Amino acid sequence: MIDETDKKILSILGNNARASLQEIAHQCHLSPAAIHLRVKKLEDQKVIIGSKLILDPIKLGLQTMAFIGVFFEKAGMYKSVKKELELIPEIIECSFTTGNYSLLLKIYCRDNHHLMDVLSNKIQIIPGIARTETFICLDHSFERMVVV
């Protein structure tokens, strides 16, 4: 069971995964040892499943972010197509969806020419993919963690 203190800890870590136990303890009015035990409990319960390094794609030379809707040739292609998509480093997210698309991909590329190359020579040649629909992102306004 997650109580209000756990939610506050998760909120603090969600905004700064590198926050120290001392910092969290101060904000929660608890001891660092108590925070350590609560964080460990949340990890053991798989509420916290890890933390990640967040990089700025623009500073890495990745100017184009796009979302790609993938249509399958026929039902039942998910596992085999997913396995092939996992090999393409430009794809950073892949979601099996309801609605028009079988999959929705999030991808980062250096520019539109790189995007065209990835689409034509990596994604659209995968057996089971009938076609794709691409949406180039003009501005990535914000991103946040799940709200508790």
N, C-alpha and C positions, 0 to 999 in steps of 0.2 A: 504494500500500500504506500502510495506517495502522499506525503503531507505537505503543508504549506512551506515548511523549511526546505524540504527536498525540491519543491518547485522553485524556490528562490535560488538555491544552489544551481539548479539546472539553468535558470535564467542568466545567472552570473557567468557560468561556464559557456553558455551559448553565445554570449557577447564577447567573451575572451577566454578561450580554452586554456590559455596559459596563466590565468589568474592563480596566485599562490593560495595555499590553504590559509595562510595568515590573513590575506586580503578578504577571502570569502568569509572566514570566521568573524572578522570585524564587521562586515556588512550583515551577517546573520546573528550577531551577538552570541556567538558560541566559541568554544575553544578550538584551536586548530586540530586537536586530537579528535574532537567530536565531528568536525567536518570531514576529516580523513575517514572515519568510520562510516559516515553517511555516503560519501563518494564511493567507497569500497562496496557498500551494500547496493548502491545503484548500479555499479559495474557487475556485481555478482548476479543481480536480477536482470541483466542485459538491457536496462533502461539506457545506460551509457554504454555504447558499443564501440567507442573509439573517439579519436579526435583527428583533425586533419590540418595540414598546412594549406593555406589559401594563397595562391599566387595571382599576380595581376597579369592577365593574358596580354594586354596591350604592351606592357613593359617587356614581355617575352617575344614580341613581334607578331602576335596573333591578333590581327586587326579585324577579322571577320568572325562573328559568331552567328550561327544559323541553327534553325530547328528544321528537321527533315521528317516528314511523314512518310512512312514506308508502307506500301501495299504488297501483300503476299499474292503469289500466283494462285494458291489454294490454301485452305485451312490446314493446320497441323504443321506449318513450316517454322514455328517459333523457335524451337530448340536448335535446329540446324542453322538457321539464319543468325540467331543470337551468337552462336559459337564463332561464326565468321566475323561478325561485327566487333566482337571483343578483340580481334586482332588488329583493328584499325585505331591507332593511337589518337587520331584527331577527334574521335567520338568520346565524349566525356560522360554522357548519360544515355541510357537506353531504357525506355519504358514500354511495356506491353499494355496496350490501351483498348478501350471500347471506342465506338464511334467510327469515323471514316478510316482511320489509319490502323494498321495492325501494330505498328511500332511508332514511337516518337523519339527521335534522336536529338541530342544537343551536341553541337560540333564547333570546334575552334579551328580556324585556318589562318594562314598568313595574310591572304587577300582573296578576292573573288576568283582569280585564276587557280589558286591552290584549291579552293572549294570545288570548282568545276572539275579539277583533276581527281579529287577524292570521290566526288559523286560518280564520275564517268568510269574511272579506272579501279575503284575499290568497292564502292557500295552497290552500284547498279549491275555489276557483273556477278554478284552473289546468286547462286542458284536458289530459286524460290521467291526472289524479289521481282514483282511484276513491274512496279514503277515507284517513283518517289515524287514528293512535292516539297519544295524548299522555301523556307521563310528566312530571309536575312534580317538579323536583329539590328535596328538602327541605334538603339540605346538600351543598355542594361541598367534599369533604374535602381533596383535593390534586390537583395536576397536575404532571407532570414531562416532561422531554424524553426522547427515545429513549436507552436505556442502551447505551453502547458497550462 
